[in-house]
Amino acid sequence: MRSSKLSDWLQIAANVGIIAGLLLVGAQLKQNSELLKTQMLYEESSRLVDLETEVVGEIGAEVWAKSISDPRSLNLAEQRVIEALLWSFVEQLRSTRLLGQLGLIEDAEWRARVNSDAAFYLGNEYGRAWWANFSDGNTSLPADLVMEIDSHLANAVPDYTLDYAKAVMDLLDESE
């Protein structure tokens, strides 16, 4: 009789072990599925950014500088180059935010990226106008990302990017 009860308890323990194992396999499959989804989204984003990089070509830095110092003189082709640069930047922020949403990075990490870069890329006359136009009603952008960028631009000086470049040059002049 003792042997029968022991056998019953061992059978129950074995069944619990099997169920726990199946639950673990299910959790691993779900996690692998999420990682695959993340990888696919990242690759899609990277492919789109690569396409925009082709548009920028070799004149990107020159056109970017012109968009900061004399934005009203940009021709349509130059505007397209700046569009590619700014869109790629925002796409990178969107991708980083997605990693946070999926729990792969801390929420504070994507917000820190916005904090460190948004004013630099968008904190000038052209960047602000582009962002206002691009973000207005853009349902593909997460609302919290738009609010985070808007918040940082609202707190940045009007010509942050140009002021930053001038400050670097001033420091170089002082070191002579």
PyMOL commands that set and color helices and strands:
alter all, ss='L'
color gray80, all
select helices_A, chain A and resi 2-69+71-73+76-101+107-122+125-135+143-155+160-174
alter helices_A, ss='H'
color red, helices_A
deselect
rebuild
show_as cartoon
